[in-house]
Amino acid sequence: MARKQETPRDSVRSIAERPHTTVLIIGAGINGAGTFRDLAMQGIDVVLIERGDFVSGASSASSHMIHGGIRYLENGEFRLVKESVAERNRLLRIAPHYVRPLQTTVPIFSTFSGILSAPLRFLTHKSGKPTERGALLIKAGLMIYDTFSRDGGAVPRHKFVGRRKSLAAMPALNADVKYTATYYDASMHDPERLALDVIHDGLSQGPHARAANYLEAVGANADGIMVRDHRTGEEFAISADVVINTSGPWTDKTNMALGTKTRFMGGTKGSHIVLDHPELYQATAGRELFFEHEDGRIVLIYPLKGRVMVGTTDLEHDMDQPIRCTPEEIDYFFDLVKHVYPSIAIDREHIVFRFSGVRPLPRHDDEAPGFVSRDYRIERTELPQLPGTTQLSLVGGKWTTFRALSEHIANEALEIIGRRRVRSTERVAIGGGYGYPTSPATRTAWVENHRGDLTYERADALLERYGTRAARIIEELGDEDRPLRSLPAYSTGEIKWLARNELVVRLDDMFLRRTSIAFVGAMTGDVLTELADIVGEVLGWSEHTRANEINHAVRTLSDVHGIDLNEVSRHART
């Protein structure tokens, strides 16, 4: 049974006024969100809390891919590859609004390289001297990879071509290329929005499912898990039969706050940059370039939303330190682009956005970062302050397998509380993927049937952003679909709808996670001011709060994402 959409304050109040739940989930990244959705669909009383905004941690720093994990073959993680391919194919079906086939090309510069070192890497998981993999190794890997797609395959098999055909298809490639291998995985062009759809699916199940952002677990006592509302500073206790810790790379820190010392995690930092570079975008020919750089690290060049995303690094990180994309990482990205496209000049002026996150990997001691398992496990412990309450901690996990992973955690929770699964999530469409048109003819029909007074182009743009949830947005826009003065691709009514219906608390929630405005480099001082006016009106901000939100947003853009709004405005004027 669906229910009326709550405001952020309503969501906290509903938890504070009914502070007992059967299952409490701490951490609203994609795995926490998926577990919340699954348990809500079983009719379980479940609460999801997140200390920041939903999906603002590790899950917001992904490479925007849903992939089977070809590189995990070298780790011998065949179970994970099989599950990943199955989940990739499943997400193509149940989330077609955000997950789509992605043509991926591997440029190859040698034939035999890596043959001698590969067995040692496989057996020891030590990196040793970096050796770029040659054509024979990559061909063997892709042949094995294809076998995992035989059952329920949703993408074509790989193709291998030589230098002449490679350069004919991608003329700007390094002329030293000997072969290219092309296979298909899947893109996820709006990960934050997909995760929000997952949360909304959970909330739509009824009042037994509750979720709140900016609500942090800060301790535990005899009354339950102590939480702090970051809006007001208020603290109160939530009691639960099962506590699930899905706080990703912060899992050990969360456990410490709850009175349990663990050493489960050993995440590595991955950074990306986004370039506004039409020449590089055209050179990709619509394909993701996925390859091994000279140091043995797997990297990508990815055309996305009219921009080019470049990533990623794999560096040890101290969770007590800020998570930032460093100048050294940027230099590294420039080197790898030059390796593949030597004739294309790029510099820091082309960067419109940068982001960084820490992968929630298990502790790995002296194992090389690239060989740390991407699989996941669930650790069961007791909370010393809460006898009789069982705690489950998720170690590992990745975007591609979130649905299956969530099902595993939910099953453990159901076993603990003595309940049985009543519904599978395998075939349940996610959010705006329900009824999503997947052919040109059905897309045209959907837009014509739902566009109301909007132009075809405008309704189609909303369908692209929100899937079939766009029908509700169009229905409620009324006469407020006036383009923003500073950013005509969005409208006043659209921003108001998001502020009213998607648990927005802070200004940066809007431009970082409810929309792609910052990601594509569309943020300016004028855009920020106009968004603050609209969001502030909906949320009832005072002038003081509005000013604080603008200042906070400016600092976040500069410190975390490398965007200087004064510099952006200067370039816009020139």
C-alpha positions as CSV (number, residue, x, y, z in Angstrom):
1,M,0.0,0.0,0.0
2,A,1.5,3.4,-1.0
3,R,1.4,6.3,1.3
4,K,1.7,10.0,1.1
5,Q,5.2,11.3,0.6
6,E,6.8,12.5,3.8
7,T,9.1,15.5,4.4
8,P,12.5,14.9,6.0
9,R,11.2,16.3,9.3
10,D,8.2,13.9,9.0
11,S,10.5,11.0,8.4
12,V,12.5,11.6,11.6
13,R,9.4,12.3,13.6
14,S,7.8,9.0,12.6
15,I,10.9,7.2,13.8
16,A,11.2,9.2,17.1
17,E,7.5,8.7,17.9
18,R,7.7,5.0,17.2
19,P,11.3,4.2,18.2
20,H,11.1,0.4,18.1
21,T,11.6,-1.5,14.8
22,T,12.3,-5.1,14.0
23,V,15.3,-4.3,11.8
24,L,17.4,-1.2,11.9
25,I,19.7,-0.6,8.9
26,I,22.6,1.9,9.4
27,G,24.0,3.3,6.2
28,A,22.0,4.2,3.1
29,G,24.4,3.5,0.3
30,I,23.1,1.1,-2.3
31,N,23.5,-2.0,-0.2
32,G,21.6,-0.5,2.7
33,A,19.0,0.8,0.4
34,G,18.6,-2.5,-1.4
35,T,18.3,-4.4,2.0
36,F,15.7,-1.8,3.1
37,R,13.7,-2.4,-0.1
38,D,13.9,-6.2,0.2
39,L,12.8,-6.3,3.9
40,A,10.0,-3.8,3.3
41,M,8.7,-6.0,0.5
42,Q,8.6,-8.9,3.0
43,G,6.3,-6.8,5.3
44,I,9.0,-6.4,7.9
45,D,9.0,-3.4,10.2
46,V,12.3,-1.8,9.0
47,V,14.1,1.6,9.5
48,L,16.9,2.9,7.3
49,I,19.1,5.7,8.6
50,E,22.0,7.6,7.1
51,R,24.3,10.2,8.8
52,G,24.5,12.3,5.6
53,D,22.3,12.3,2.5
54,F,21.2,9.1,1.0
55,V,23.8,7.6,-1.3
56,S,26.4,10.3,-0.5
57,G,29.2,8.0,0.5
58,A,31.0,5.3,-1.4
59,S,28.0,4.6,-3.6
60,S,28.1,8.1,-5.0
61,A,31.7,7.6,-6.2
62,S,31.2,4.7,-8.6
63,S,32.5,4.3,-12.1
64,H,28.9,4.3,-13.3
65,M,29.1,0.7,-14.5
66,I,27.1,-2.4,-13.9
67,H,29.6,-5.1,-14.9
68,G,30.3,-8.8,-14.6
69,G,33.9,-8.1,-13.5
70,I,36.1,-9.6,-16.1
71,R,39.2,-8.7,-14.1
72,Y,37.9,-10.8,-11.2
73,L,38.7,-13.9,-13.3
74,E,42.4,-13.3,-12.6
75,N,41.6,-13.4,-8.9
76,G,39.9,-16.7,-9.3
77,E,36.6,-15.2,-8.1
78,F,34.4,-17.3,-10.4
79,R,31.4,-17.3,-8.1
80,L,31.4,-13.5,-8.0
81,V,31.8,-13.3,-11.8
82,K,28.9,-15.6,-12.3
83,E,26.7,-13.7,-9.9
84,S,27.8,-10.4,-11.3
85,V,26.9,-11.4,-14.9
86,A,23.5,-12.7,-13.8
87,E,22.8,-9.5,-11.8
88,R,24.0,-7.3,-14.7
89,N,21.6,-9.1,-17.0
90,R,18.8,-8.8,-14.4
91,L,19.3,-5.1,-13.9
92,L,19.2,-4.5,-17.7
93,R,15.6,-5.9,-17.4
94,I,14.3,-4.5,-14.1
95,A,16.1,-1.1,-14.2
96,P,16.2,-0.2,-18.0
97,H,15.7,3.5,-17.3
98,Y,19.2,3.7,-15.7
99,V,21.0,0.5,-16.7
100,R,21.8,0.0,-20.4
101,P,24.2,-2.1,-22.5
102,L,27.6,-0.5,-22.7
103,Q,30.0,-1.2,-25.6
104,T,33.4,-1.5,-24.1
105,T,36.7,-1.6,-26.1
106,V,40.1,-2.7,-24.8
107,P,43.1,-1.3,-26.8
108,I,45.9,-3.9,-26.8
109,F,49.5,-3.0,-27.6
110,S,51.2,-6.4,-27.4
111,T,50.6,-10.0,-28.2
112,F,52.3,-12.2,-25.6
113,S,52.9,-9.7,-22.7
114,G,51.9,-11.0,-19.2
115,I,51.8,-14.7,-20.1
116,L,54.7,-15.6,-17.7
117,S,53.6,-13.3,-14.9
118,A,49.8,-14.1,-15.0
119,P,50.0,-17.5,-13.3
120,L,52.1,-16.1,-10.4
121,R,49.7,-13.2,-10.0
122,F,46.8,-15.7,-10.0
123,L,48.4,-17.9,-7.4
124,T,49.9,-15.3,-5.0
125,H,47.8,-12.2,-5.5
126,K,51.0,-10.1,-5.4
127,S,51.4,-7.4,-8.0
128,G,55.1,-7.8,-8.6
129,K,56.5,-5.9,-11.5
130,P,53.7,-4.4,-13.5
131,T,53.2,-6.1,-16.8
132,E,50.6,-5.0,-19.4
133,R,48.5,-7.9,-20.5
134,G,48.8,-8.9,-24.1
135,A,46.3,-10.1,-26.7
136,L,46.5,-13.8,-25.9
137,L,45.7,-13.2,-22.2
138,I,42.9,-10.8,-22.9
139,K,41.4,-13.1,-25.6
140,A,41.5,-16.1,-23.2
141,G,39.8,-13.9,-20.5
142,L,37.1,-12.8,-22.8
143,M,36.3,-16.3,-24.0
144,I,35.9,-17.4,-20.4
145,Y,33.9,-14.3,-19.6
146,D,31.5,-15.0,-22.5
147,T,30.7,-18.5,-21.0
148,F,29.2,-16.8,-17.9
149,S,26.6,-15.1,-20.2
150,R,25.3,-18.3,-21.8
151,D,22.3,-18.6,-19.4
152,G,20.0,-15.6,-19.8
153,G,22.6,-13.6,-21.7
154,A,21.5,-10.0,-22.4
155,V,24.5,-8.7,-24.2
156,P,26.5,-9.8,-27.4
157,R,29.7,-11.8,-27.2
158,H,33.1,-10.2,-27.6
159,K,34.8,-9.3,-30.9
160,F,38.5,-9.2,-31.6
161,V,40.0,-7.1,-34.5
162,G,43.4,-6.1,-35.7
163,R,45.1,-2.7,-36.0
164,R,43.6,-1.7,-39.4
165,K,40.0,-2.2,-38.4
166,S,40.7,-0.8,-34.9
167,L,42.0,2.5,-36.4
168,A,39.2,2.6,-38.9
169,A,36.6,2.5,-36.2
170,M,38.5,4.8,-33.8
171,P,41.0,6.9,-35.9
172,A,42.3,8.9,-32.9
173,L,43.6,5.7,-31.1
174,N,47.3,5.4,-30.5
175,A,48.8,4.1,-33.9
176,D,50.8,1.6,-32.0
177,V,47.7,-0.4,-31.1
178,K,47.9,-4.0,-32.4
179,Y,44.4,-5.1,-31.6
180,T,41.2,-4.1,-29.9
181,A,38.8,-6.4,-28.1
182,T,35.2,-5.2,-27.8
183,Y,32.6,-6.7,-25.4
184,Y,29.5,-5.5,-23.7
185,D,28.8,-4.8,-20.0
186,A,26.3,-2.2,-18.8
187,S,26.3,1.5,-18.0
188,M,24.6,3.1,-15.1
189,H,24.2,6.7,-16.1
190,D,22.5,7.9,-12.9
191,P,23.6,5.8,-9.9
192,E,22.3,8.2,-7.3
193,R,18.9,8.3,-8.9
194,L,18.8,4.5,-9.2
195,A,19.5,4.2,-5.5
196,L,16.8,6.8,-4.7
197,D,14.3,4.7,-6.7
198,V,15.3,1.7,-4.6
199,I,14.6,3.7,-1.4
200,H,11.3,5.0,-2.7
201,D,10.3,1.4,-3.6
202,G,10.8,0.5,0.0
203,L,8.9,3.5,1.4
204,S,6.0,2.8,-1.0
205,Q,5.4,-0.6,0.7
206,G,3.6,1.1,3.7
207,P,4.2,2.7,7.1
208,H,6.2,-0.3,8.3
209,A,9.1,1.0,6.2
210,R,10.7,4.2,7.3
211,A,13.8,6.0,6.2
212,A,15.6,9.2,7.3
213,N,18.7,11.0,6.1
214,Y,21.0,13.1,8.2
215,L,20.3,10.8,11.2
216,E,23.5,9.4,12.6
217,A,24.1,6.4,14.8
218,V,26.3,7.7,17.6
219,G,26.3,5.1,20.3
220,A,24.4,2.4,22.1
221,N,22.9,1.9,25.6
222,A,20.3,-0.1,27.3
223,D,17.5,1.8,25.5
224,G,18.9,1.0,22.0
225,I,20.9,2.6,19.3
226,M,21.4,6.3,20.0
227,V,20.9,8.5,17.0
228,R,21.5,12.2,16.4
229,D,19.4,14.4,14.1
230,H,21.8,16.6,12.3
231,R,19.1,19.1,11.5
232,T,18.3,19.8,15.2
233,G,21.0,18.2,17.3
234,E,18.3,16.1,19.0
235,E,19.3,12.6,20.2
236,F,17.0,9.7,20.9
237,A,17.2,5.8,21.0
238,I,16.0,3.3,18.4
239,S,15.5,-0.3,19.7
240,A,15.6,-3.2,17.2
241,D,15.8,-7.0,17.2
242,V,18.4,-6.9,14.4
243,V,20.9,-4.1,13.6
244,I,22.4,-4.2,10.1
245,N,25.6,-2.2,9.5
246,T,25.9,-1.3,5.8
247,S,28.0,1.8,6.3
248,G,30.6,0.6,3.7
249,P,34.2,1.7,4.4
250,W,33.0,3.2,7.7
251,T,31.8,-0.2,9.0
252,D,34.5,-0.5,11.7
253,K,33.9,3.1,12.8
254,T,30.2,2.5,13.1
255,N,30.8,-0.7,15.1
256,M,33.2,1.1,17.4
257,A,30.5,3.8,18.1
258,L,28.1,1.0,19.0
259,G,30.6,-0.6,21.4
260,T,32.1,-3.4,19.2
261,K,35.7,-3.3,18.1
262,T,36.1,-4.8,14.6
263,R,38.8,-4.8,12.0
264,F,36.8,-6.0,9.0
265,M,37.6,-3.2,6.5
266,G,40.5,-2.2,4.3
267,G,39.1,-0.1,1.5
268,T,41.1,1.6,-1.2
269,K,40.5,5.0,-2.7
270,G,39.2,5.4,-6.3
271,S,39.0,8.9,-7.9
272,H,37.6,10.1,-11.2
273,I,37.6,13.3,-13.2
274,V,34.9,14.5,-15.7
275,L,36.1,16.4,-18.8
276,D,34.2,18.8,-21.0
277,H,36.2,17.9,-24.1
278,P,34.3,17.5,-27.4
279,E,37.3,16.1,-29.3
280,L,37.9,13.4,-26.7
281,Y,34.2,12.6,-26.5
282,Q,34.1,12.2,-30.3
283,A,37.2,10.1,-30.3
284,T,35.6,7.5,-28.0
285,A,33.0,6.7,-30.8
286,G,30.4,6.2,-28.1
287,R,32.4,3.4,-26.4
288,E,34.0,3.0,-23.0
289,L,37.7,2.4,-23.3
290,F,38.7,-0.1,-20.6
291,F,42.3,-1.1,-20.3
292,E,45.4,-1.7,-18.3
293,H,47.8,1.2,-17.9
294,E,51.5,0.7,-17.9
295,D,51.6,0.3,-14.1
296,G,49.1,-2.6,-14.2
297,R,46.1,-0.6,-12.9
298,I,42.8,-1.1,-14.7
299,V,41.5,2.3,-15.9
300,L,38.7,3.7,-18.1
301,I,37.8,6.5,-20.4
302,Y,34.0,6.7,-20.5
303,P,31.7,9.0,-22.6
304,L,28.8,10.0,-20.4
305,K,26.1,12.7,-20.6
306,G,28.1,14.6,-23.3
307,R,31.2,14.6,-21.1
308,V,34.1,12.1,-20.7
309,M,34.7,10.5,-17.3
310,V,38.3,9.2,-16.6
311,G,39.2,6.9,-13.8
312,T,40.0,5.2,-11.6
313,T,42.8,4.9,-9.0
314,D,43.2,2.1,-6.5
315,L,45.1,3.6,-3.5
316,E,45.4,2.7,0.2
317,H,43.5,5.2,2.3
318,D,43.3,6.2,6.0
319,M,39.6,6.6,6.8
320,D,40.5,9.4,9.3
321,Q,41.7,11.5,6.3
322,P,39.6,13.4,3.8
323,I,38.7,11.5,0.7
324,R,39.8,13.7,-2.2
325,C,41.0,13.5,-5.8
326,T,44.6,14.7,-5.6
327,P,46.7,16.6,-8.1
328,E,48.9,13.5,-8.5
329,E,45.8,11.4,-9.5
330,I,44.9,14.0,-12.0
331,D,48.4,13.9,-13.6
332,Y,48.0,10.1,-13.7
333,F,44.7,10.4,-15.5
334,F,46.2,12.7,-18.1
335,D,49.0,10.2,-18.7
336,L,46.6,7.4,-19.3
337,V,44.6,9.4,-21.8
338,K,47.8,10.3,-23.6
339,H,48.7,6.7,-23.7
340,V,45.6,5.9,-25.7
341,Y,45.0,9.2,-27.5
342,P,48.4,10.8,-27.9
343,S,47.2,13.4,-30.4
344,I,44.5,14.8,-28.1
345,A,45.6,17.6,-25.7
346,I,43.9,17.8,-22.3
347,D,44.6,20.0,-19.3
348,R,43.0,21.1,-16.1
349,E,40.8,23.7,-17.9
350,H,38.8,20.8,-19.3
351,I,37.9,19.3,-15.8
352,V,34.4,20.3,-14.8
353,F,34.0,17.8,-11.9
354,R,36.0,15.5,-9.8
355,F,35.0,13.0,-7.2
356,S,36.6,10.3,-5.0
357,G,35.4,7.5,-2.8
358,V,36.7,4.5,-0.8
359,R,35.7,1.0,-1.9
360,P,34.3,-1.0,1.0
361,L,36.8,-3.8,0.6
362,P,37.8,-6.3,3.3
363,R,41.0,-5.9,5.3
364,H,43.8,-7.2,3.1
365,D,47.2,-6.6,4.9
366,D,50.0,-7.1,2.3
367,E,47.8,-8.2,-0.6
368,A,48.1,-5.9,-3.6
369,P,45.0,-3.5,-3.8
370,G,44.1,-4.8,-7.3
371,F,43.8,-8.3,-6.0
372,V,41.7,-7.6,-2.9
373,S,38.5,-9.6,-3.2
374,R,35.4,-7.6,-4.5
375,D,33.2,-10.3,-3.1
376,Y,31.2,-9.8,0.1
377,R,30.5,-11.5,3.4
378,I,28.2,-10.9,6.3
379,E,29.7,-10.9,9.9
380,R,27.3,-11.7,12.8
381,T,28.1,-10.3,16.3
382,E,26.3,-9.4,19.4
383,L,26.0,-5.8,20.7
384,P,27.4,-5.7,24.2
385,Q,25.1,-2.9,25.3
386,L,22.0,-4.7,23.9
387,P,21.7,-8.3,25.0
388,G,19.5,-10.2,22.6
389,T,20.0,-7.8,19.7
390,T,22.0,-9.4,16.8
391,Q,24.2,-7.3,14.7
392,L,25.0,-8.1,11.0
393,S,27.9,-6.2,9.4
394,L,28.4,-6.2,5.6
395,V,32.0,-6.5,4.5
396,G,32.6,-5.7,0.8
397,G,30.0,-5.5,-1.9
398,K,29.6,-3.5,-5.1
399,W,27.0,-1.8,-7.2
400,T,26.4,-4.6,-9.7
401,T,25.4,-7.2,-7.1
402,F,23.4,-5.0,-4.7
403,R,20.1,-6.8,-5.3
404,A,21.5,-10.3,-4.7
405,L,23.6,-9.1,-1.8
406,S,20.5,-7.4,-0.3
407,E,18.6,-10.6,-0.6
408,H,21.3,-12.5,1.3
409,I,21.4,-10.0,4.1
410,A,17.6,-9.9,4.3
411,N,17.5,-13.7,4.4
412,E,19.9,-13.7,7.4
413,A,17.7,-11.1,9.2
414,L,14.6,-13.1,8.4
415,E,16.2,-16.3,9.9
416,I,17.1,-14.4,13.1
417,I,13.6,-13.1,13.6
418,G,11.9,-16.3,12.6
419,R,10.1,-15.0,9.5
420,R,10.0,-16.5,6.0
421,R,10.5,-14.7,2.7
422,V,7.2,-14.0,1.0
423,R,8.4,-12.3,-2.1
424,S,11.4,-12.4,-4.5
425,T,12.9,-9.2,-5.8
426,E,14.4,-11.0,-8.9
427,R,11.8,-9.8,-11.3
428,V,10.4,-6.7,-9.6
429,A,11.1,-3.6,-11.7
430,I,12.9,-0.8,-9.8
431,G,11.2,2.6,-9.5
432,G,10.8,4.3,-12.9
433,G,11.9,1.1,-14.6
434,Y,8.3,-0.2,-14.3
435,G,6.7,-0.1,-17.7
436,Y,9.7,1.7,-19.1
437,P,9.6,1.8,-23.0
438,T,12.6,0.1,-24.4
439,S,12.0,0.6,-28.2
440,P,11.6,3.8,-30.2
441,A,8.0,3.0,-31.0
442,T,7.0,2.3,-27.4
443,R,9.0,5.4,-26.2
444,T,7.1,7.6,-28.7
445,A,3.8,6.2,-27.6
446,W,4.6,6.6,-23.9
447,V,5.6,10.3,-24.3
448,E,2.6,11.1,-26.4
449,N,0.3,9.4,-23.9
450,H,1.8,11.2,-20.9
451,R,3.1,14.5,-22.0
452,G,0.0,16.5,-21.3
453,D,0.7,20.2,-22.1
454,L,4.4,19.7,-22.4
455,T,6.3,19.5,-25.7
456,Y,7.4,16.1,-26.8
457,E,11.0,17.0,-26.3
458,R,10.4,18.2,-22.7
459,A,8.4,15.1,-21.7
460,D,11.0,12.9,-23.3
461,A,13.8,14.6,-21.3
462,L,11.8,13.9,-18.1
463,L,11.4,10.3,-19.1
464,E,15.1,10.0,-19.6
465,R,15.9,11.5,-16.2
466,Y,13.3,9.7,-14.1
467,G,12.0,6.8,-16.0
468,T,8.2,6.2,-15.8
469,R,8.1,8.2,-12.5
470,A,8.1,11.1,-14.9
471,A,4.4,10.5,-15.4
472,R,3.7,11.7,-11.9
473,I,6.1,14.7,-12.2
474,I,4.3,15.8,-15.5
475,E,0.9,15.4,-13.9
476,E,1.9,17.6,-10.9
477,L,3.9,20.3,-12.8
478,G,0.8,22.2,-13.9
479,D,1.8,25.7,-15.2
480,E,5.1,25.7,-13.2
481,D,7.2,24.1,-16.0
482,R,9.1,27.4,-16.6
483,P,12.7,27.0,-17.6
484,L,15.2,28.2,-15.0
485,R,16.7,31.5,-16.0
486,S,20.2,30.2,-15.3
487,L,19.8,26.6,-16.6
488,P,16.9,26.2,-19.1
489,A,17.4,22.4,-19.2
490,Y,15.6,22.3,-15.8
491,S,12.4,24.0,-14.8
492,T,11.1,25.7,-11.7
493,G,8.4,23.1,-11.3
494,E,10.8,20.2,-11.7
495,I,13.1,21.5,-8.9
496,K,10.1,22.2,-6.7
497,W,8.8,18.7,-7.2
498,L,12.2,17.1,-6.3
499,A,12.4,19.3,-3.2
500,R,8.9,18.3,-2.1
501,N,9.0,14.6,-2.8
502,E,12.6,13.4,-2.5
503,L,13.6,14.1,1.1
504,V,15.9,17.0,0.2
505,V,17.5,18.5,3.3
506,R,20.5,20.5,2.0
507,L,21.1,22.5,-1.1
508,D,23.9,20.2,-2.3
509,D,21.5,17.2,-2.1
510,M,19.7,18.8,-5.1
511,F,22.7,19.5,-7.5
512,L,24.8,16.5,-6.5
513,R,22.3,13.6,-6.1
514,R,18.8,14.5,-7.2
515,T,20.1,15.9,-10.5
516,S,23.3,15.7,-12.5
517,I,23.8,19.5,-12.6
518,A,27.2,19.5,-10.9
519,F,28.5,16.3,-12.6
520,V,28.2,17.7,-16.1
521,G,29.8,21.0,-15.1
522,A,26.6,23.1,-15.3
523,M,27.1,24.7,-11.8
524,T,27.6,28.5,-11.8
525,G,27.0,31.1,-9.2
526,D,23.7,32.0,-10.9
527,V,22.5,28.4,-10.9
528,L,23.4,28.0,-7.2
529,T,21.5,31.1,-6.3
530,E,18.4,30.2,-8.3
531,L,18.4,26.7,-6.9
532,A,18.7,28.1,-3.3
533,D,15.7,30.4,-4.0
534,I,13.5,27.5,-5.2
535,V,14.5,24.9,-2.7
536,G,14.4,27.4,0.1
537,E,10.9,28.4,-0.7
538,V,9.7,24.8,-0.7
539,L,11.5,23.9,2.6
540,G,10.7,27.2,4.3
541,W,14.3,28.4,4.8
542,S,14.9,31.7,6.5
543,E,17.3,34.1,4.8
544,H,20.0,33.0,7.3
545,T,19.5,29.3,6.5
546,R,19.5,30.1,2.8
547,A,22.8,32.0,3.1
548,N,24.3,29.2,5.2
549,E,23.3,26.6,2.6
550,I,24.8,28.6,-0.3
551,N,28.1,29.0,1.7
552,H,28.1,25.3,2.5
553,A,27.5,24.4,-1.1
554,V,30.3,26.7,-2.3
555,R,32.8,25.1,0.1
556,T,31.7,21.5,-0.9
557,L,32.0,22.3,-4.6
558,S,35.5,23.7,-4.1
559,D,36.9,21.3,-1.5
560,V,35.4,18.0,-2.6
561,H,34.8,18.5,-6.3
562,G,37.3,21.1,-7.4
563,I,34.8,23.6,-8.7
564,D,35.6,27.2,-8.1
565,L,32.3,29.1,-8.9
566,N,34.2,32.4,-9.2
567,E,36.5,30.8,-11.8
568,V,33.5,29.2,-13.6
569,S,31.7,32.6,-13.8
570,R,34.8,34.3,-15.1
571,H,35.1,31.7,-17.9
572,A,31.4,32.1,-18.7
573,R,31.8,35.8,-19.2
574,T,34.8,35.4,-21.5
